[in-house]
Amino acid sequence: MSEEVLINISPMETRVALIENGVLQETYIERVSRRGIVGNIYKGRVARVLPGMQAAFVEIGLERAAFIHAADIIRGRPAGENREGQSESINDLLKEGDALVVQVTKDPIGTKGARLTAQISIASRFLVYMPSSDHIGVSQRIEDIEERDRLKAAVSEVAGEEPGGGLILRTAAEGVAEEDLQKDVRYLHRLWASLQAKIESVDAPSIIYTEMPLYMRAMRDIVDGNVERIRIDSKEKFSEIEQFVSEYVPEVVGRAEYYAGERPIFDLFAVEDEIQKALERKVQLKSGGYIIIDQTEAMTTIDVNTGAFVGRRNLEETIFKTNLEAATTLARQLRLRNLGGIIIIDFIDMDEEDHQRQVLRTLERALEKDHAKTKVTGVSDLGLVEMTRKRSRESLGQLLCEPCSVCQGRGTVKTAETVCYEIFRDILREARAYGTDTYMVLAAQTVVDRLLDEESSNLADLEHFIEKSIRVQVESQYSQEQFDIVLL
C-alpha cells in the first residue's frame, strides 16, 4: 500500500492530508484562531460539583468551564468506589475551589465544554507516559507475542527510574531498537519532572503543557515506515520537520521534501475536491448505489441504497454487492469526515446469513486502517449495524460549517404554500385586533409569485372576508420563510 502525506501551511491554518494509493483517506485542519486543545495539561480550579451526575465543572481558563467525570479522577477501580470497594461520592473526591491538574481529552464541541481527565498521559514517538500508573502495556495492534515481550523488557529497566510512572508502547514501537525506546522513556521522565515544577509554581487556572502544532503531531502520530513521501509547502516549517524526522522518525529520513510547485499542494490527488464532497450528505458508489450520511448531536446514521444499480443476476446478489462496496466506502468516509461517537448503519436487508457475515467482515477489515479506535457490536434485531468510533475533536463538517441561517440547521425550509397560509392566518389575526384599510405583505419572490398565481383566488376571498385591501411586495433580502405584514 502506497502512502503519502501532504502538509499545507499558511499564516491562518495548517492542513494535513493522508493519501493511500492515490486516494484521500484522512484530513486534519488546525486554524490559528481555533487551535485544538486535546492533550493540553492545565492546573484548573473546581467551579461546581454535581453529585447527581458524579461529575464536576472545572475552570481551566477557557470561555466555558470544562467537564470531568468521577471515572476520570479515580484510576484502577470503578467510578464511585473507594479502595475497599465501598460507595464513594464525587463530593469525597472534589470540593468547589480545589486546584486540580487535568488534561483535555475532547475539544469543546458545539455548546459542550471540553472533556477532562485527571489521569495525565504524555505521548512521544514510541511511548505514552502515565505518571499516575505503574503499568507497562503494549498496543493491541502489535500482535506478535515475542515482540510484545521484547518491548516490555526493553523499557522495564528504565521505567522504574525517578519519577516512575507507567508506560504504553505505541504501534510505532514495533521493531524499534532497545536504546531508542529507553531514550524515549528518559525524555518523558525529564519532561514530566519539568511539568511538576511548573505545577507547583503557578496558580489555577493556568496552562501547564501545550501539545505540538498539527504539522509536528502528524510526524509523531501519522507518519511511519509505510509513508513513502512527505511533501510540505512551507520552507520554514520544512526545516523544522526535517530536524524532527532525523531525531525521532529515522525510518523516513530522506522522504520529506519541500514542495515548491505552481499548483497548490492540495490540488494534488484532488484533495480540495474530496474535502468539498465530504461535506455533502450523499456519497455516490461506483456501482450506481449511494449512501446517505446524517450527523446529529446524539449519533451519526448511515443509510445504504441500491440507487441506479440493477445488478446482473438477481436481487439478493445486487443487494450483496452494493452492501460490500458501501462497507468499504463508509469506512473511508468515517475517517475522512472524522465522524465519532455512536454510528448506526442501515445496510440493505440481506436474507442470507453468509452475506451478512461477509459484509460485516469487510467493514471490520476496512476499519483496521483507522487511527481512531473503533468497535463494531454486530447486527441488531432490527438489522442495523451498530458501532462506535472514538471522538476527540470536531468532525470535518462541524469544523468547516455552521447551521444554515435560513433553516436553522433543520436541512429543510417551509414550502411557499405553507408560508402563504401562515400569511393568511396572520392577516386574519391582525384584522381582528387592529382597524386599517390596507395590509401590505412583504415576502420573498417565490412567496409573492404564489400569492399572485396559485393562491390568487384565496387572496381575493380573504380580502372579501375581512373587507380590507391586501397588497403584496417582493423583499429581495428575505428568505422563503420570512415575511412581514404592514398596516397602511
N, C-alpha and C positions, 0 to 999 in steps of 0.2 A: 504494500500500500504506500503510495507516494503522498507525503505530507509537506506542506509549505505554510509559513506564517508570514502574513503581510502586516506591517505596522505603519499606520498613518498618523503623523503627529503634526498638530497645528497649535498656534497660541491659545486656541479656545478649547480644544478637546484632543483626546488620544483615542484612536480606534485600532483594534486588533482583529484580524480575521484568520481563522484556521481553515486551510484548504486541504481536502483529502481527495486524491485522484481527480483534481481539477474542479471540484465542486465545493462551494462554501458550506461548512458544517457548523461553525460557531463564530459568533462575533461579540466583541466586548467593547463597550463605549464608556469613557470616563471624561466628563466635562469639568473644566477648571472651576466653574461656579457651583457644581454639584458633585463633588468628588465623593465616591462611596466611602463608608467608614467601617465596613466589615473588617475585623481583625484589629482595629484600633483598641488600645487599652486606656481606660480612664480611671481616675480617682473620683468617684461620684459621691453624692450625698442622698440618702434615702429621703424622698419627699413625702411619700404616703405608703402606708402598709395596708393591704387589702386581705384581711383574714378569710373572707368568703371565697376568694379566688386563690388563696395560698400564693400570693404574689405581692410585688411592691413596685412603685414607680420610683425611679432614681434620676436625679438631675445630674447630667454629665456635661452641661454647657451647650446643649442643642436647643432648637426652637421648642420642641416638645420633649417632655420627660420620657425617658426610656423605660422599658418593662422587663422585670426579671421574675421568674417563677421559682418557687421553693426548690424544685428539682434541679435547678441550675446553680443552687447555692450549696447543696449537700452532695458530696461525692462519695460513691461507694456504698450507698444504702438508699432505699426507696424514699421518695419525697414524703415528708410528713412523719418520718420515723427517726428516732434517735438511735444511738449505737446499741441500745438494749432492745430495739425493736418496738419501743413504746411510741405512742402518738406524740408528734411534735408539731407545733403550730408555727406559721411564719412569724408570729409575734415573739417566739422564742429565739428566732434567728436574727431578726432585724427590728430596729426601732427607728421612728422618724428622727432625722438628724444624724444618724450613724454615717460614718465615712465607709465606703466600700469600693474595693478595687474590682473593676468589671471589664469585660471585653465584649465588643459588639459582634453578634452572630448573624443578625439580619439588619439590613438598612431600613430606615423609615420608608414605608410604602403606603401611599395614599394618605389616609387620616391616621394610620397607625404609627406609633413611635418606634424607635429602634428596639430590637430584642437583645437582651444581655445575658451573659453568664459570668459567674464568679470563678468558674473553672478555666483559668487562663491557659492558653496554648500559644506557642510561638513557633512559626514554621521556618525551616531553612530548606536548602535544596533537597536533602535526603531524609530529613527528620522533622518531627513535630515534638517540641519540648513542652512538658506539662509540669509546672513547678509543684502543684498540689497533689501529685500522684507519685507512686513508686513502681508503676507497672511498665514493662517493656513489651510492646506489641509490634506486629508486622502487618502491613497492608494485606487485606484478603485477596488482592489481585496477584500477589506473589504466591503461587500455588505449590511450587517445588518445596518439599519438606526439608531437604538438605540445605537449600539456600536460606530458608527461613531460620533454621538453626544456626547457620553460619553468621547471618546478620545479627541475630540476638547476641551471640557470643562476642562479635566484634565490638558492640557498643557496651556490653555489660561491664567491661574492665573500667571504663571511664564514667559510666552512668552514675556510680555511687560517689563520685568525687563531689566536693563542695561546688555549688549549693544543692546538690542532689536533684531529686525530681524524677519523673517518668518520661519515657520516650516512645514514640511510634515511628517505625521505619516506613517511609513512603514508598510508593511503587517505583519511583526513580532510583531507589537504593539498590535495586536488583543488579547483581553483578559488580557493584562498586567495591573498590579496594578497601581493606580494613582501615588503613591510615587516613583515607579521605573521610570515612564515616566518623572516626574518632576526632578528626579536625572539626567536623560539623558540631559534634557534641560539645567540645570545649568552647567553640564560638557561641553556642546558645547559652552555655553556663555564664560566660562573660557578659553577654547581653542582658541576661536576667539579673545578674548582680548589679549592673548599672541602673536597670529599671527599678530595682528595690531601693537603691539610694535616692532615686528621684521621687519615688512614692513617699518616702519618709520626709522629704524636704518641701513638698508642695501642699497647698490647701485644696480642699474639694470645693467646687468641681474643677478638675484640671485634666488635660490630656497627658498621658504618660508615654505612649508609644503610637506612632503613626505607621500604618502599612506602607509598603513601597508603592510608587506610582504604577499605573497599569502596565506600561511597557516593560518594567522590571519584573513585575509579578508574572507576566506572560513568559518571560525567560525562566523563571523559577518553577512555575506550575504547569505550563503547557508544553514547553519545548523539551524534547527528549531525543534519544538517538534515532528515532524514526523520522524526525524532521530533516528533510534534505536541503531546505533552503529557507533563510530568514531575510526578508527584504524590509529595509527601513528607509523612509523618505526624508529623514532629518539627519543632517550630517553631524550636528552636535550630539544628539541622542545616540547615534550610531556608535560614536566613540565610547560612550558610557556602556552601551550594551556589549560592545566588543570586549571591554575590560571585564565586565561581569561574567561573560561567557568563558573567557580564558581562565578565570579563577574558580567559577562554580559549576560550569557546564562544559567541561573539556571535550566531551564526546561530540559537540557540534562546532568546535573551533574551526574556522575557515568557511563555515556555511552561512554566516551572516554577511550581508553586503549592503552597501549604501545604494539606494535606488534613485537615480537622477533622470529617469525617463521623462519624456514630454507628456505622456499620458498620466493622469492622476493614478496613483498606485492602486486605488480601489476600483479602477476601471478594468484592471487585470482580473480575469476569471469572472467578469460581470458581477463583482461583489456589490456595487451600488444597486444594480437591478434586483439582485436577490434580497437585499435588505428591504427594498420597496415591496417586493412580493410578500415578504414575511409579515407585513403589516395588514395584509388582506385576510378576510375570513376564509375565502375559498382557495384550496390548493388543487390544481389540476393534476391528475395522474396521466402517465404516458398512454395508458390503455384506453383512455377516454372517460374513466371514472373520476371521482373527485372526493375530497374530504372537506368538511366544514369545521372550523376551529372557533369556538366561542369561549373567551376568558371572562369569568365572573370573579367577584370577590371571594366566593366560597370555594370554587373549583373551576377546572377547565373541562369542557365537554368537546368530544371529537366524534363527528358523525361520518360514516363511510357510505358512499353511494356509487352504484354502477354507472350512472350517467349515460354517456353515449356508447359505452362498451356493451356489445351484444354477444360477444364470445363466438365460438365456432362449433361447440359440441352440444352442451346442454346447460340449463340454468345453474345447476349446482357447481359445474366447472367454472362458469362465468363468475359466480359469486366468490368461489375459492381463489381464483387468480386475482380478482380485484382486491380481496382482503389481504393477500400476500403482498401485493405491491403497496397497499396502503400501510401495512405494518412497517415496512422499511422507510417509507416516506414520512410517516408521522414521527418515527424515532428521530429522524433528522430535523423535523420541524420543532420538536421539543427542545433540542439543543440550540437550533438557530434562533428561536424566539425566546429562549430561556424561560420556558413555562415551568412553574413549580407548584408544589402543594398536591392536592388531590386531583387526579386526572381520570375521567371516565370516558372510555372508548366504546362507541356503539358500532361494532363491525356489522356487516350484513349477515343476517341469520344463516347459519350453516347447519344442515341436518346431520352430516357425517361427523362423528367424534374425531376421526383421524384428521380431518380438515381443520377442526378447531385446535387440535394439539399442534399441528404444523404452523398455523398462523401465530399461535401464542409463542412457539419456539422461535419463529422468525423475528417476532417483536423483541423477545429477550436477547437474541443474538445481536440485533441492531443496537440495543441499548447498552451492550457491553463496552462500546466505544465512548460512551458518555462520561465526561469528567465528573458530573454531579451524581450523587448516589441515587439510584432508582430501585424500586421494589414493585414487582407485578404480583398481585394477590390471586390472579386467576380469573375465571369466568363466573359471574354471579348467577343467581337463579333466574334473573331477567335476561341473561345472555349478554351482559355488559362486562367488559374487561376493566377491572379497577386497578389503578397503580398510583404510586406516589413518586415524586421527584423532588429532591432537596432544593429548597428555595432560600437563597441568601441575599439576593439583590433583585431589583426591579426587572420585570420582563422587558423585552425589546419594545413592545407596544406601550407599556407604562412609561418607559424612559423617553420615547420619541413622540408620543401623542398625548393629547388631553381630551376630556369629554367634549363632544360636539356642543357648541353653544346654541344650536338650533334645537336638537332633540334631547339635550342634556344627558347624553350617553345611552339613551334607550335603543338607538340604532334604527328608529323609525320616526316619521313625523305624521301628524294628523293629515288626512286627505283634505283636499279643497272642499269637498262636500261636507265633511264634518265641521270644518271651520265656518262654512256658510250657515249651518244650522245653529252653531254657537252664536253667531252674529244675530240671527233672527230672535233667539231666546233673550239675548241681552237688550235688543231693541224693545221687545215686549216688556222687559223688566223696567227699562228706562221710561217707557210710555206710562206705566202705572205710577211711577214715582215723581216724574217731572213733567211740566207742561211746556211744550215747544211746538213750533210749526214744522220744523225740518230737522232731519237727522242726517249727518254726514258720516259715511263709513269709510275709514282709511284702512286699506289692506294691500296684501301682495298682489302682483299682476295675475297670478293663477286664480286667486280667490275672486278678484273683481271680474275676470273673464267668465267665471262660472256663474256669478250673480247675474250677469247681464245676458247669459245664454241659457244653460240648463235650468237655472233657478229663477229665471225672469218672471215666470208666472207666479211662483211662490212669493217673490218680492212684491209683485203687484197686489196679490191677495193680502199680504201683510200691511201694505200701505192703506188698502181699503179697510182693513180690520181696525187699525189704530187711528184712521182718518188723519194721517200725517204724511208728509212727503219724505222719501228716503233717497238720498243721493250717494253715489259711490265715487271714490277717487283712489287711484293707484299710488301707493307709497313705496318707492323703489328700494328703500333701505330695509323694509320689513321682510322677515322670513314668512314662510307659508302659514305658520301658526299664529303670527302676530296680527292684531287688528286693534283699532280704536274707534269708538263711536262718539262723535262730537255733536253737541246740541247747538243748533243755529237759531 
